[in-house]
Amino acid sequence: MEAVGDESGGDSLRKALATLGDDDGANPANLPNLAKAVRDKYGEVKDAYDKVTAKQAQYTAALKTGTGGDERHKYTQVTDDFTALEGKFNAVKSVNSIKAITPIYDKPWIRQTI
């Protein structure tokens, strides 16, 4: 099973973000699909994170009593990193309906003025 944040995965949030970021805008009609892919992958990451936080007590207890000493900081790192990701995601998802975005220069009357 592929880890949620696995950098080598071909079907990950990181890959979807890279694809969106690398898009040159040559095909504006494709942008909503790329943005939706990012939103969908973020949803998968959030679902996995919610499953982890639902078992917070078990994870922190196991990390406290593990053979490597007290390693609860590893759980805290996961929650801190997700909180940072969530903040960035929420800051850019202000458009409620990404799938409905239509590039403005697709309108004939605007195309003529450009």
JOSULNOR-V502422 format. One record per pair of residues at least 4 apart in sequence whose ideal C-beta (glycine too) atoms are under 6 Angstrom apart, sorted by sequence separation. I is the first residue (numbers start at 1). GAP is how many residues later the second one is. D is the distance in whole Angstrom. If there is no record, write none. Layout:
BEGIN
I&GAP&D  I&GAP&D
END
This chain:
BEGIN
2&4&5  17&4&6  18&4&6  55&4&6  76&4&6  82&4&6  89&4&6  102&4&6  66&5&6  105&5&5  6&6&6  64&6&5  104&6&6  105&6&6  2&7&5  7&7&6  63&8&4  64&8&6  63&9&5  23&11&6  63&11&6  60&12&5  63&12&6  20&14&4  19&15&6  60&15&5  59&16&5  20&18&6  16&21&4  17&21&6  16&22&5  16&25&4  13&28&4  13&29&6  13&32&5  49&33&5  4&41&5  4&44&4  42&47&6  39&59&6  36&62&6  35&63&4  36&63&5  32&67&5  32&69&5  28&75&4
END
